[in-house]
Amino acid sequence: MTTLTKHHKARLCALLVGGSLLWGTAPALAQSKTPIDFYIISKTVGHAPFWLAEKKGFYAQENLDVKLGVTGSISTILSAVASGAAPLSLGGGTDTILAIQKGAPVVMIGGNLNAMTWTLVGQKPFQTMKELKGQTIGVSAITDVMGTAVKAVMRTQGMEYPRDYSLVQLGGTPNQWAALQKGQLAATALAIPWGKQAVDSGYTQLAWLADHIPNFLLTAIIADRNWLARSHENRATAVRLVKAAIQSYRWMNENKAEAVSWIAEEFKLKPEYAEHAWEQYTRRVWPKDGRISRQAVVETTAVMQEFGLISAPLPSPDSIMDLAIVEQALKELGR
């Protein structure tokens, strides 16, 4: 399983235990760039723009010193953000909405994955989703955005969790792909381009999940509301981070050859899979303007209610998103 670096383990433990935002009270001798510990559940191509922003200097252009940490757990990220320990990170759609409804001081401020990117892939003997009855399916987490999406799609085939099949929590695509190859699962949901790679390797494509739920919010940049409200400087820092993300999305869209080459190298993919990933993410998923899809938020909350994750009254999109930050970022970038 992918784990945090020693830096991020020590940093996150210190921040969570201390309950304070250390970089907000740093002495004058601290570095001039604003430091940000930014947490992401897994290092997959969908999250590549955040690593690209580091490589291309988009963070540095915004005078930010961003250290990316991979947690393998959305709940860890939400705890860090809600406590103010790491007030800017990448959150899962369903988990963040649920946390907000429960009163957590968290808000979505920028887009990342505005549509599903998963292929439900099965072992060779399974040719349809209905054949997965009584079998085990791998997901990142049972109640997170992937687990919820898989349950919703399986319901379209008349199957209910846990009555008709089991789910096992594995923490992200790299771990799920490894478990499928080891024969530990009947099927799993794999992100682009691992789904295509699995199918090309002889596994069965059982479903492209977006065909069943076209608008579903996977991930978004999230922030601690209290931290945002604490000072103008904090809010300006959030705007600068979103600006860097937007520049990264735009660069990805405008530089295919270099982007494909970088994706192949960074994620150890064959060029054809890197190109497939680039085509799918730039055309269907990454928001060039950095905005969160309002329709995806609406439909995601509806699916969550269907599975009893949240109850009426449903949170409105305006209670989930702070749209002013991305609009300010676009204004400063000249749109």
C-alpha positions as CSV (number, residue, x, y, z in Angstrom):
1,M,0.0,0.0,0.0
2,T,1.2,3.5,-0.8
3,T,2.2,5.4,2.3
4,L,3.1,8.9,3.3
5,T,6.7,9.9,3.1
6,K,8.6,10.3,6.4
7,H,8.2,14.1,6.0
8,H,4.4,13.9,5.7
9,K,4.0,11.3,8.5
10,A,5.9,13.5,10.9
11,R,4.2,16.6,9.7
12,L,0.7,15.2,9.8
13,C,1.1,13.7,13.2
14,A,2.5,16.9,14.6
15,L,-0.2,19.0,13.1
16,L,-3.1,16.7,14.1
17,V,-1.8,16.3,17.7
18,G,-1.0,19.9,18.1
19,G,-4.3,21.1,16.6
20,S,-2.7,24.2,15.1
21,L,-1.6,25.4,11.7
22,L,2.2,25.6,12.2
23,W,2.9,27.5,9.1
24,G,0.5,30.2,10.1
25,T,2.7,31.2,13.0
26,A,6.2,30.6,11.6
27,P,8.9,33.0,12.7
28,A,10.4,35.6,10.4
29,L,13.3,33.4,9.5
30,A,11.0,30.9,7.7
31,Q,11.2,30.6,4.0
32,S,9.5,33.3,1.9
33,K,7.3,30.9,-0.1
34,T,4.1,29.8,1.6
35,P,4.4,26.2,2.6
36,I,1.4,23.9,2.0
37,D,1.1,20.2,2.8
38,F,-1.4,18.9,0.2
39,Y,-2.8,15.4,0.7
40,I,-4.1,13.1,-2.0
41,I,-5.5,9.6,-1.6
42,S,-3.3,7.9,-4.4
43,K,-0.9,8.8,-7.1
44,T,-2.8,8.0,-10.2
45,V,-3.0,9.8,-13.6
46,G,-6.3,11.5,-12.6
47,H,-4.3,13.4,-9.9
48,A,-1.3,14.0,-12.2
49,P,-1.9,17.7,-12.6
50,F,-0.8,18.3,-9.0
51,W,2.5,16.6,-9.6
52,L,2.9,18.4,-13.0
53,A,2.3,21.8,-11.3
54,E,5.4,21.0,-9.2
55,K,7.5,19.9,-12.2
56,K,6.5,22.9,-14.3
57,G,6.9,25.5,-11.6
58,F,3.3,26.5,-11.4
59,Y,3.4,26.4,-7.6
60,A,6.6,28.4,-7.5
61,Q,5.0,31.0,-9.8
62,E,2.4,31.5,-7.1
63,N,5.1,31.7,-4.4
64,L,3.9,28.4,-2.9
65,D,6.1,25.6,-1.5
66,V,3.7,22.6,-2.0
67,K,4.6,19.2,-0.6
68,L,2.4,16.4,-1.9
69,G,1.6,13.5,0.4
70,V,-0.2,10.3,-0.6
71,T,-2.4,8.9,2.3
72,G,-4.2,5.9,0.9
73,S,-7.2,7.1,2.9
74,I,-9.8,9.8,2.2
75,S,-10.8,9.8,5.9
76,T,-7.2,10.8,6.9
77,I,-7.4,13.7,4.5
78,L,-10.8,14.9,5.8
79,S,-9.5,14.7,9.4
80,A,-6.5,16.8,8.5
81,V,-8.5,19.4,6.6
82,A,-11.4,19.6,9.1
83,S,-8.9,20.0,12.0
84,G,-7.0,22.7,10.3
85,A,-3.9,20.6,10.3
86,A,-3.6,20.6,6.5
87,P,-6.3,23.1,5.4
88,L,-5.9,22.5,1.6
89,S,-6.0,19.0,0.1
90,L,-7.8,16.8,-2.4
91,G,-11.0,15.3,-1.1
92,G,-13.4,12.6,-2.4
93,G,-16.8,13.8,-3.6
94,T,-19.1,11.6,-1.4
95,D,-16.9,11.7,1.7
96,T,-16.6,15.5,1.6
97,I,-20.4,16.0,1.1
98,L,-21.1,13.6,3.9
99,A,-18.6,15.4,6.2
100,I,-20.2,18.8,5.3
101,Q,-23.7,17.5,6.1
102,K,-22.4,16.2,9.5
103,G,-21.1,19.7,10.3
104,A,-17.5,19.5,9.4
105,P,-16.0,22.9,8.5
106,V,-15.0,21.7,5.0
107,V,-15.8,23.2,1.6
108,M,-15.0,22.4,-2.0
109,I,-13.1,25.2,-3.7
110,G,-11.7,23.8,-7.0
111,G,-12.4,21.0,-9.5
112,N,-10.3,17.9,-10.3
113,L,-12.3,14.8,-11.4
114,N,-15.8,15.9,-12.5
115,A,-16.8,12.5,-13.9
116,M,-16.1,8.9,-13.2
117,T,-12.9,7.4,-14.6
118,W,-13.4,3.8,-13.7
119,T,-13.8,0.6,-15.6
120,L,-15.3,-2.4,-13.7
121,V,-12.9,-5.2,-14.7
122,G,-13.4,-8.8,-13.9
123,Q,-11.3,-12.0,-13.9
124,K,-11.6,-13.9,-17.3
125,P,-14.4,-16.3,-16.2
126,F,-16.8,-13.4,-15.5
127,Q,-18.4,-11.9,-18.6
128,T,-21.3,-9.9,-17.1
129,M,-21.9,-8.0,-13.9
130,K,-24.7,-10.4,-12.9
131,E,-22.1,-13.2,-12.8
132,L,-20.5,-11.3,-9.8
133,K,-23.2,-12.5,-7.5
134,G,-21.6,-14.0,-4.4
135,Q,-18.2,-12.7,-5.4
136,T,-15.7,-10.1,-4.0
137,I,-15.2,-6.7,-5.7
138,G,-12.2,-4.4,-4.8
139,V,-12.8,-0.7,-4.2
140,S,-10.7,2.1,-2.6
141,A,-13.1,2.2,0.4
142,I,-16.6,0.8,0.9
143,T,-18.4,4.0,1.7
144,D,-16.2,6.4,-0.3
145,V,-16.9,7.8,-3.8
146,M,-15.8,4.6,-5.6
147,G,-17.6,2.2,-3.2
148,T,-20.8,4.3,-3.6
149,A,-20.5,4.3,-7.4
150,V,-19.9,0.6,-7.7
151,K,-22.9,-0.1,-5.5
152,A,-25.0,2.2,-7.6
153,V,-24.0,0.5,-10.8
154,M,-24.4,-3.0,-9.4
155,R,-27.9,-2.0,-8.4
156,T,-28.8,-1.4,-12.0
157,Q,-28.2,-5.1,-12.4
158,G,-30.6,-6.0,-9.6
159,M,-27.8,-6.7,-7.1
160,E,-27.6,-5.2,-3.6
161,Y,-24.6,-4.8,-1.2
162,P,-24.0,-6.8,1.0
163,R,-26.7,-9.2,0.2
164,D,-25.4,-10.3,-3.3
165,Y,-21.7,-9.6,-3.2
166,S,-18.8,-8.4,-1.0
167,L,-16.7,-5.4,-1.2
168,V,-13.1,-5.2,0.1
169,Q,-11.3,-1.9,0.8
170,L,-7.9,-1.5,-0.8
171,G,-7.1,2.2,-0.9
172,G,-6.7,3.1,-4.6
173,T,-6.1,1.8,-8.1
174,P,-2.5,0.6,-7.8
175,N,-3.5,-1.7,-4.9
176,Q,-6.7,-2.9,-6.6
177,W,-4.9,-3.7,-9.8
178,A,-2.2,-5.7,-7.9
179,A,-4.9,-7.6,-6.0
180,L,-6.8,-8.4,-9.2
181,Q,-3.6,-9.7,-10.8
182,K,-2.9,-11.9,-7.8
183,G,-6.4,-13.5,-8.1
184,Q,-7.6,-12.1,-4.8
185,L,-10.7,-10.4,-6.4
186,A,-13.4,-11.4,-8.8
187,A,-13.5,-7.8,-10.1
188,T,-12.5,-4.3,-9.3
189,A,-12.9,-0.7,-10.5
190,L,-9.8,0.6,-12.1
191,A,-9.0,4.2,-13.1
192,I,-7.9,5.3,-16.5
193,P,-5.6,3.9,-18.0
194,W,-5.3,0.8,-15.8
195,G,-8.8,-0.3,-16.9
196,K,-7.7,-0.4,-20.5
197,Q,-4.4,-2.0,-19.6
198,A,-6.3,-4.8,-17.7
199,V,-8.6,-5.4,-20.6
200,D,-5.7,-5.6,-23.0
201,S,-4.1,-8.1,-20.7
202,G,-7.1,-10.4,-21.0
203,Y,-9.4,-9.4,-18.1
204,T,-13.0,-8.7,-18.9
205,Q,-14.5,-5.2,-19.2
206,L,-17.8,-5.6,-17.3
207,A,-18.8,-1.9,-17.3
208,W,-17.7,1.6,-18.0
209,L,-19.2,3.2,-14.9
210,A,-19.8,6.6,-16.4
211,D,-22.2,4.9,-18.9
212,H,-24.5,4.2,-15.9
213,I,-23.9,7.5,-14.0
214,P,-22.7,10.2,-16.4
215,N,-22.4,13.0,-13.8
216,F,-20.7,11.9,-10.6
217,L,-18.1,14.0,-8.6
218,L,-15.0,12.0,-7.9
219,T,-12.6,14.5,-6.3
220,A,-12.3,18.2,-5.7
221,I,-9.8,20.6,-4.0
222,I,-11.1,21.1,-0.5
223,A,-10.4,23.6,2.3
224,D,-11.0,24.2,6.0
225,R,-13.7,26.9,6.2
226,N,-12.4,28.2,9.5
227,W,-8.9,28.6,8.0
228,L,-10.3,30.4,5.0
229,A,-12.2,32.8,7.2
230,R,-9.3,33.4,9.6
231,S,-7.5,35.9,7.3
232,H,-7.3,37.4,3.9
233,E,-3.9,35.9,3.5
234,N,-5.2,32.4,3.9
235,R,-8.0,32.9,1.3
236,A,-5.4,34.4,-1.1
237,T,-3.2,31.3,-0.6
238,A,-6.2,29.1,-1.6
239,V,-6.7,31.2,-4.7
240,R,-3.0,30.8,-5.6
241,L,-3.2,27.1,-5.2
242,V,-6.3,26.9,-7.5
243,K,-4.5,29.1,-10.0
244,A,-1.6,26.6,-10.1
245,A,-4.0,23.7,-10.6
246,I,-5.8,25.6,-13.5
247,Q,-2.5,26.3,-15.2
248,S,-1.6,22.6,-14.9
249,Y,-5.0,21.5,-16.4
250,R,-4.5,24.0,-19.3
251,W,-0.9,22.9,-19.9
252,M,-2.0,19.2,-20.1
253,N,-4.7,20.2,-22.7
254,E,-2.3,22.3,-24.8
255,N,0.8,20.1,-24.9
256,K,-0.2,16.6,-25.9
257,A,3.1,15.2,-27.0
258,E,5.1,16.4,-23.9
259,A,2.2,15.6,-21.6
260,V,2.0,12.0,-22.9
261,S,5.7,11.6,-22.5
262,W,5.7,12.9,-19.0
263,I,2.7,10.8,-18.0
264,A,4.4,7.7,-19.3
265,E,7.6,8.4,-17.4
266,E,6.0,9.6,-14.2
267,F,3.5,6.7,-13.9
268,K,5.6,4.0,-15.6
269,L,3.1,3.4,-18.4
270,K,3.6,2.3,-21.9
271,P,3.2,5.3,-24.3
272,E,-0.1,3.9,-25.7
273,Y,-1.6,3.8,-22.3
274,A,-0.3,7.3,-21.4
275,E,-1.8,8.6,-24.6
276,H,-5.1,6.9,-23.8
277,A,-5.1,8.5,-20.3
278,W,-4.3,11.9,-21.8
279,E,-7.2,11.7,-24.3
280,Q,-9.8,10.6,-21.7
281,Y,-8.8,13.0,-18.9
282,T,-8.4,16.1,-21.1
283,R,-11.6,15.4,-23.1
284,R,-14.0,14.2,-20.4
285,V,-12.7,14.8,-16.8
286,W,-10.2,17.5,-16.0
287,P,-11.8,21.0,-15.8
288,K,-9.7,23.4,-17.9
289,D,-11.4,26.3,-16.0
290,G,-10.8,24.6,-12.6
291,R,-14.6,24.7,-11.8
292,I,-16.5,22.0,-10.0
293,S,-19.4,20.5,-12.0
294,R,-22.6,21.7,-10.3
295,Q,-24.6,19.0,-12.0
296,A,-22.1,16.3,-10.7
297,V,-22.6,17.6,-7.2
298,V,-26.4,17.4,-7.5
299,E,-26.4,13.9,-8.9
300,T,-23.8,12.7,-6.4
301,T,-25.9,13.9,-3.5
302,A,-28.9,12.1,-5.0
303,V,-27.0,8.8,-5.3
304,M,-25.8,9.2,-1.7
305,Q,-29.4,9.7,-0.5
306,E,-30.4,6.6,-2.5
307,F,-27.9,4.5,-0.5
308,G,-28.7,6.1,2.8
309,L,-25.4,7.9,3.2
310,I,-27.2,11.2,3.7
311,S,-30.8,12.1,4.6
312,A,-33.2,14.9,3.6
313,P,-32.9,17.8,3.4
314,L,-30.1,17.3,0.9
315,P,-27.3,19.9,1.1
316,S,-27.4,22.4,-1.7
317,P,-24.5,22.8,-4.0
318,D,-23.9,26.3,-2.6
319,S,-23.5,24.9,0.9
320,I,-20.9,22.4,-0.5
321,M,-18.8,24.7,-2.8
322,D,-17.2,28.1,-2.4
323,L,-17.2,29.2,-6.0
324,A,-15.7,32.6,-5.3
325,I,-12.2,31.2,-5.0
326,V,-12.0,29.6,-8.5
327,E,-13.7,32.7,-10.0
328,Q,-11.0,34.9,-8.4
329,A,-8.3,32.5,-9.6
330,L,-9.7,32.8,-13.2
331,K,-9.9,36.6,-12.9
332,E,-6.2,36.8,-11.8
333,L,-5.3,34.5,-14.7
334,G,-7.2,36.7,-17.2
335,R,-9.8,34.0,-17.5
